[in-house]
Amino acid sequence: MSTPSLHAAPPFTVETTVGQIVIDYPLLARVFERLGINYCCGGKRALTEACRAYGHEPAVVHAELIEAVTSATNTPGIDPNQLSLAQLADHIETTHHVYVKTELPRLVEMADRVARKHSWRDERLREVSETTTLLADEMFAHMAKEERILFPLVRELEAGVANDFHCGSIANPIRQMEEEHEFATRATARLGELTDGFQPDTNACNTHRALLAGLAEFATDLQRHVHKENNVLFPRALALAGRA
């Protein structure tokens, strides 16, 4: 997805059909979903017509879509090595965990809908739906353990508020989290295999395209998420525990 210049013509106008917008920028499907605008069966409507049909001001929605395109490519990164352990745990919760909690239920619903409607032409869609549901269940349980057990331990360790810390007290939950990271990574890789690298075929409907774009984005976020924990947070916490 390319970033529109402040001085360049926008990548689409209010006269572009909502279906074409989602074809060109599949991740914008979530904006239409939030606004209740049908971009699949109603995809042939121009943005201005679709907005008015659903009670939205076309110029406002157009500006929001352009902002979403820009934000998706201009979001600044952070250097996890420059954060304290508590700051890094907070960052993971408020960015990656919030993203997963928002995005995975949407992907599960879309995967189920696409499988029910289109598995007749691609049997793999059933496994895509099943794997996405399993991944969501595992990720929600995984994040709950991090937020309730591991991350509080990390914060206490760094703050020095507990006197009974030893490496084993935090090594065991870290080992469990790493194993669960491996499961999520394998499940996401399997989704990539089942979808030809998250690439839609020529017959894919807009919901199918939005699903694949969402899964691809999730796979990218998962890599960053796991990197910050496996390669930064966990080794630093283990090192600190070894000195406690």
N, C-alpha and C positions, 0 to 999 in steps of 0.2 A: 504494500500500500504506500503510495507516494504522498508526500506532504504538500498540500497546496500552499503556494507562496502568498504572502499577504498582498502582493501586488499583482498576482496572476489571476486569471479567470478561475472561478471555482470549478471543481471537477464535475459538478452536475448542477442543474438549475431546478427551479420549482416546476419546470415543464418536463423534466426527466421522469420517466415512469418509476414508481416505487420498486417494481420488479427489477428494472435495470440497475437501480441504485444498489440493491442487494446483490445482484450478480457481480457488479464491479467492486463492491465493498461489503462482503458478506457479514462482517462483524457489526455493521450498522443494523442488522436485523433486530438486535436487542433493543435499539431505540424505538423501532416501529412496534415491537411487542409491548414495550412499556406504555406506549401511547395508544395501544389497541388498534393500530392500523394494519389491515390485512395486506401483506406484501406477496402472498402466494397466489391464491385464487383471485385476489384483487390487484395483482401485480401489473396489469396493463394500464391502470390509472396513472395519470400524471400526479406528481407530488402535490401540486396545488389542489387538484380535484379530490385526492384521497384525504388530504388534511381537512378540507371543508366538509367532506362526508362524515368525518368522525369528530367534527367540532373543534379543530385546531387551526391556528393561524399559520398559513403556509410559510411566511417569511420567518416566523419564530422557529418552526420545525426545521426549515432549511438551515438556519444559523446553528441550531443544535447539532444537526448532522455534520456540518462542516467542522464544528468544534470537536466532535467525536473523532473525525478523521485525523485532525491535527494532533489531538491529545494522544491518539494511539501510537503515533510515530515520534512524538516529541517529549514523551515522558522521561524526565531525567533519571539516570540510574544512580545508585548509591554504592559506596565502597563499604562492604560489610566489615572489612578489617579495621575501619576507622571508628566503629561503634563499640560501645561497651557491651558486655554480654546482655545486660538488662535492656539496653537500647535495641540490640539486635533481635532479642526475643520479642520485644514490643513491635518492632518493624515487621517481623514475620507474621505476627498475629494480625496486625492492622492492614497489611497489604495482601500477602498470599492467602492467609486463612479467610479473610473477608472475601477475597476474590473467589476462592473455592466454594464457600458457602453460598455465594450469589450465583455463580456460574454453573456448578454441577447440577443442581435441580433443574435448571433450564435445559441443559444438555440431555439429561435423563428423559425429560418430557418430550423433547424433539426426537430423540432416538427411538422412543417407543412409537411416536406418531409416524415417523418415516418407515419403521419396520412394519407396522400394521398396514400401511397403504402401499408400500413398494417392495416388500420382500418377495412378491411373486416374480419380479424381474431380477432380483439379486438376493439370493438366499442368505448371503453374508450379513445382511442388515439385521437379522434376528440376533446373531451373535454380537453385532455392534451394540444393540440395545441391551442385551444381557450383560455384556462386559462393562458398559457405561454405568449401569445400575450397580453392579458389584463394586466397581471402582468408587462410586459415590458413597456406598455404605462403608467401605473400608476407610476412605479418606475422612469421613465425618467421625468415625470412631477413633482414628489416629489423631486427629486434631484435638479431640476432647482430652485424650491422654496427655498430649503435650501441654495444653492450656491448664489442665487441672493438677498435673503431677510434675512433669519434667521442667517446664519453664519456671514454675515457682521455685523448684529446687535450684535452678541456675541463678535466679535472682538472689536467693538467700545465700548461695555459695559466694557470689561476688560481693554481696553486702557484708559478709562475715557475721551474719546474725545467728548462725547455728554452730554449735561447738562439736557436734558429733559427725562432721563430714569426713568421709574417707572415699577413696577412688571408687570402691565397689558400690557405694550408695547411689552413685549417679551413673556408673558404667552400665549397670544392668538395664535401666530404662533407655539409655542411649542405644544400646545394642538392639533392643526391641524396636525402637524407632527406625533404626537403619534397616532392619529386616523388612519393616513395613514400607519403607521407601523403595526397597527393591521390588516388592509386590506391585506398588503403584506404577513404577517405571516399566515393569514387564507388561502390565495391563495396558498402559498407554502405547507401548510398542506394538502390542497385539492389535489395538485399534488402528494404528497406522498401517499394519499389514492388511487388515480387513477392508480398508478404504483406499488402497493403492496410494498410500502416502497422503491421505486426506484430500485427494483430488477428485472432484465430481466428474461423472461422465456427461455426455452431451444430453442425456435424458433426465438428469437430476433436476428436481423441482427446486424452488427457492428455499423451502424449508430444509431440504436435504443439503443444499449448498451452505446454508447458515449453520447447520449442524457440523459439517466438516470443517468450516472455518473456525467454529468454536472449539472443536476438539484439537485442531492444530494449535490454536492459541493456548489451550490448556496444557498441551504437551510442552510448549515453550516455557510457560510459567512454572510448570512442575520442575523442569531442569534447574531453573533459577532458584526455586524454593528449596529443593533438595541440596543444591550446591551450598547455599548459605548455612544450612544445618550440618550436613555431613562434613564439609570441608572447612568451615569456619567456627560455627557455634560449638559443635560437639568437641572437636579437638581442644579448643581453648578451655572449655569447661572441664574436660578430663585433666588437662595440664594444671589448672587451678586447684582441682580437687586433690591431685597428687601432691601439692605443696601445702594443703590445708592441715 
